Amino acid sequence: MATPNYGYEKRQRELAKKQKKEQKLREKAERKLGGDATGDDTDAPADDATGTDGAGDQPA
């Protein structure tokens, strides 16, 4: 039976970590420079969509 190649497995884990870290840094840089396009969804006022603007909540 073949023995496990721990060095190869460790290298693959390190490469995956490095790629994930680089991806996070790229996304962070994009948000810092021109994040308006991706941040619009979270910054949009929710009261228009949910109807909680207070206009019709109280009876007249």
FENHUQUI-V514936 format. One record per pair of residues at least 12 apart in sequence whose C-alpha atoms are under 8 Angstrom apart, sorted by the first residue. I is the first residue (numbers start at 1). J is the second residue. Records with the same first field share a line. If there is no record, write none. Layout:
I->J + J
This chain:
none
